[in-house]
Amino acid sequence: MAQVLAGPLEQDCSFQPDKLASFAELVAYLTRDEIKFLAVFWSSHIEATNSPFASVNPEVPAEQRIRINTQALALERLVPRIIQSEIEFSALAGALTRTGFIVAQSVWDGTRFDITPRLAELVYLCDLESVSLDEQ
């Protein structure tokens, strides 16, 4: 996580030690795979939000389509590169609900995971987008 935090220290005036301290205990216990998951889930959310497909079907609310597309994009990027299966994806996302960065929502076909404002705040404070999936 220190590598992720290094970006804002060097180049971004958004670094706020007091706010970051409130996240310190949470991020200290994140595994490498959890950090990668959060980074990919966040970038997938941004891509899904900016996608022209987010507003295609008027019968499905845009917010719901963004959630569906976010999870689909994250699955595509993580399985099998970082996570071995969709079940492991769900297990890791479920475990991350303990942080408040991800929320689980029951839907008709299973469980859908979504970002929270807390993750958006962490992304603002840290450079999660710089996390490489190839790092060991």
PATOR-866887 format. One record per residue (C-alpha): residue in one letter; x, y, z. Coordinates in Angstrom, 2 decimals. Example, Ala and Ser with C-alpha at 12.3 -4.5 7.8 and 13.67 -1.06 7.14 Angstrom:
residues 2
  code        u        v        w
     a    12.30    -4.50     7.80
     s    13.67    -1.06     7.14
END
This chain:
residues 136
  code        u        v        w
     m     0.00     0.00     0.00
     a     2.96     2.30     0.60
     q     3.72     2.23    -3.12
     v     0.15     3.26    -3.87
     l     0.39     6.14    -1.40
     a     3.69     7.39    -2.81
     g     2.07     8.96    -5.89
     p     0.09    11.66    -4.06
     l     3.06    12.57    -1.88
     e     5.17    13.37    -4.90
     q     2.71    14.96    -7.30
     d    -0.78    15.57    -5.95
     c    -1.87    18.26    -3.54
     s    -4.89    16.11    -2.56
     f    -2.76    14.32     0.03
     q    -4.33    14.97     3.43
     p    -2.57    13.19     6.31
     d    -5.50    13.55     8.75
     k    -7.97    11.96     6.36
     l    -5.51     9.30     5.32
     a    -4.92     8.42     8.98
     s    -8.56     7.43     9.27
     f    -7.94     4.79     6.59
     a    -4.57     3.62     7.96
     e    -5.87     0.76    10.06
     l    -8.07    -0.54     7.26
     v    -5.47    -0.43     4.52
     a    -2.75    -1.86     6.74
     y    -4.53    -5.22     6.73
     l    -5.38    -5.38     3.04
     t    -3.68    -8.16     1.11
     r    -1.97    -7.55    -2.23
     d    -4.90    -9.23    -4.03
     e    -7.40    -7.05    -2.16
     i    -5.55    -3.89    -3.19
     k    -5.45    -5.07    -6.80
     f    -9.15    -5.97    -6.61
     l   -10.06    -2.49    -5.33
     a    -7.95    -0.80    -8.02
     v    -9.50    -2.89   -10.80
     f   -13.01    -2.50    -9.40
     w   -12.57     1.27    -9.24
     s   -11.20     1.55   -12.80
     s   -14.00    -0.73   -14.02
     h   -16.54     1.56   -12.34
     i   -15.03     4.63   -14.02
     e   -15.07     2.91   -17.41
     a   -18.66     1.69   -16.94
     t   -19.76     5.18   -15.88
     n   -18.19     6.79   -18.94
     s   -19.38     4.11   -21.35
     p   -22.00     5.06   -23.93
     f   -23.66     1.73   -23.13
     a   -24.51     3.03   -19.65
     s   -27.52     4.81   -21.13
     v   -28.66     2.46   -23.90
     n   -31.67     0.62   -22.45
     p   -34.24     3.08   -21.07
     e   -36.06     0.28   -19.19
     v   -33.07    -0.33   -16.94
     p   -31.97     2.64   -14.83
     a   -28.49     3.93   -15.74
     e   -27.23     3.41   -12.18
     q   -28.17    -0.27   -12.34
     r   -26.50    -0.71   -15.75
     i   -23.33     0.90   -14.39
     r   -23.29    -1.56   -11.48
     i   -23.81    -4.53   -13.79
     n   -21.13    -3.34   -16.23
     t   -18.68    -2.53   -13.42
     q   -18.85    -6.05   -12.06
     a   -18.66    -7.61   -15.55
     l   -15.59    -5.54   -16.46
     a   -13.87    -6.32   -13.16
     l   -14.56   -10.04   -13.59
     e   -13.13    -9.95   -17.11
     r    -9.96    -8.19   -15.91
     l    -9.37   -10.25   -12.78
     v   -10.34   -13.83   -13.73
     p    -8.11   -15.80   -14.21
     r    -5.24   -13.29   -14.09
     i    -5.42   -12.49   -10.37
     i    -8.42   -14.52    -9.20
     q    -9.03   -18.08   -10.34
     s   -12.82   -18.14   -10.61
     e   -16.04   -16.19   -10.28
     i   -16.61   -17.84    -6.89
     e   -13.23   -16.55    -5.68
     f   -14.17   -13.11    -7.07
     s   -17.35   -13.15    -4.96
     a   -15.46   -14.36    -1.89
     l   -12.85   -11.61    -2.20
     a   -15.47    -8.93    -2.84
     g   -17.50   -10.21     0.10
     a   -14.44   -10.09     2.34
     l   -13.82    -6.49     1.29
     t   -17.24    -5.46     2.57
     r   -15.58    -5.41     6.02
     t   -13.73    -2.27     4.91
     g   -16.74    -0.32     3.75
     f   -15.07     0.17     0.33
     i   -17.36    -2.39    -1.33
     v   -21.01    -3.13    -0.62
     a   -22.89    -6.34    -1.42
     q   -26.40    -6.04    -2.78
     s   -28.81    -8.93    -3.19
     v   -30.36    -9.02    -6.65
     w   -32.68   -11.47    -8.38
     d   -29.81   -13.46    -9.90
     g   -27.38   -13.46    -6.96
     t   -25.19   -10.82    -5.36
     r   -23.95    -7.68    -7.01
     f   -21.03    -5.72    -5.60
     d   -20.64    -1.97    -5.86
     i   -18.23     0.74    -4.80
     t   -19.04     3.08    -1.93
     p   -18.30     6.76    -1.35
     r   -15.64     5.57     1.09
     l   -13.70     3.93    -1.77
     a   -14.05     7.11    -3.81
     e   -12.51     9.03    -0.91
     l    -9.63     6.55    -0.66
     v    -9.01     6.86    -4.40
     y    -8.95    10.63    -4.02
     l    -6.31    10.33    -1.29
     c    -4.27     7.54    -2.90
     d    -3.17     6.69    -6.39
     l    -5.07     3.39    -6.73
     e    -5.05     3.71   -10.50
     s    -1.28     3.17   -10.52
     v    -1.57    -0.35    -9.05
     s    -0.18    -2.87   -11.50
     l    -1.81    -6.26   -11.86
     d     1.56    -7.74   -12.77
     e     3.38    -6.87    -9.53
     q     4.04    -9.72    -7.17
END
